[in-house]
Amino acid sequence: MSESTTPKPKLDLVILDCPDALALGRFYAEVLGWELEEGSDRDWSTLVPPGGGLSPDNPDGRATLAFQRIDDWVEPTWPGGAHPQQFHLDLATGGSIEAAEPGVLAAGARVHEHQPSDDGHFKVYLDPAGHPFCLIK
């Protein structure tokens, strides 16, 4: 097969480790307006994005978020420390961080003390499990 006809994999799930998959799934469901997949529980939870997730029956579906309980969970440290974040999510606000912030705070996020944006293009928060995420303009 040539490079132009070689099938490319599609991003299916982004899985976040956490102490309680159902609690973190509920947080992101509220923040994003997505539904929790039926059967989600404390050990494993998956969100269903608008239009559905990627599957054999929905090959044009969207990537989604899933959450996996880890017994010895340790909250990430950021911007440095013994347990670095390793990844973070950027959530687009459509231009107004200020308008989106009350919703993420009401869902259980907290504003991170370290705010590296000089121009206000993004703001850093922590989800209930301590994962950093950003609201971006």
Disulfide bonds with the S-S distance in Angstrom:
none
